[in-house]
Amino acid sequence: MRSAGRSILFLILAFVLAAVGGYVGYMFAFREHSAMPITSLFNGTPARPSAGGSPVSAGYDQPFVYAASVASPAVVHVRTRSVVERESPYKGSILEFFFGPQPPVTQSVESTGSGVIIREEGFIVTNNHVVKNARAIEVTLTNGESYRAELVAVDPPTDLALLKVQAPSPLPFIPFGNSDSLKVGMWVLAVGNPFNLQNTVTAGIVSATARRLNDDQRRLAIESFIQVDAAVNPGNSGGALVNLNGELVGINTAIASPTGTFAGYAFSVPETLVRKFVDDILTYGEVRRARMGVSVSKIPAGHEFWTRQRGGSGLLVQQVQPGSAAAEAGIEMGDILTAINGTALTEPSQLGERVGRAQPGDTLAVTRYRNGQTSMLEVILHQ
């Protein structure tokens, strides 16, 4: 018995020593492996390149590094506090039998997202769903400074919001690029704060443009998303999508995922709609929405125009509102719209985006096909 007890004690002691030795070895190996990247990433503060430059002119041989260095200082961490009503935990309990229906309870909720400084005076663009119902909004810059933000305006149809902070000195900002110049296959960077990991940069390519996610025609939404495969997760909403010059080409807004986290594709509001929203708010104090008054769809296979063109571009007019800008221009149900301002139309969302970026009273040059004839129409948009 005594011999067996010694053997067991010896085995336990050997197991403990092996575990301690393995842990020490793991920590040593981990520190050896991670020390160099952490040091190289945080060794000093690089100067911010001048906006509107290029990787070559700034002396950068890696475009990703240049774009990240331009964009990162102007992407902020957005924290909101709101109060929501939830069902009473006593609903359906014996308390309701004695005291009647239990009222809902209020609960304070904190959530986070991202935002993009677009002017040195402190104007910040984010998503409407990031700040919706917020009672207090706080933004934190990459240097650690925090400011209370004022909600200037929201635009639910584009899911955009504009904030304003009062800073003692001019803030770094991201200049607007041109989302119309994006082509499928181009590199872009997504900058934001996923899972509260501040100032995270991911890279990917443009996978598609003019993407629409909402199929409910009864819901007012202007959707012409840029689809990218850069990793975007909860907390990235409201962050920047930039080109390799560090220019803002979109605001990261949504992901396609069965789990709620990144599963391959993300969607950004294009710069054209962001710029229109900001300009309208700062100029008119409200979003001025132009309307064309036409409903369109993709051309079905077998349609005379589709067969003649072997596919190609074009949208089929399904409905024209009486007295609308489209009706006044002579557009009728059954017409084919092939281009707008010289840009070929292949997706219904393209038409919505082109009208959405315009002002009431603007004139759009629309190319129409009817009965084998192509003509150019001038459509003066209504409000």
Buried (B, 14 or more C-beta within 10 A) or exposed (E): EEEEEEEEEEEEEEEEEEEEEEEEEEEEEEEEEEEEEEEEEEEEEEEBBEBEBBBEEBEBEEBBBBBBBBBBBBBBBBBBEBEEEEEBEBEEEEBEEEEEEBEEEEEEBEBBBBBBBBBBEBBBBBBBBBBBEBEEBBBBBBEEEEBEBEBBBBBBBBBBBBBBBEBEEEBBBBBBBBBEEBEEEEBBBBBBBBEEEBBBBBBBBBBBBBBBEEEEEEEEBBBBBBBBBBBBBBBBBBBBBBBBBBBBBBBBBBBEBEEEEBEEBBBBBBBBBBBBBBBBBEEEEEBBBBBBBBBBEBBEEEBEBBEEBEEEBBBBBEEBBEEBBBBBBBBEEEBBBBBBEEEEBBBBBBBBBBBBBBBEEEEBEBBBBBEEEEEEBEBBBBE
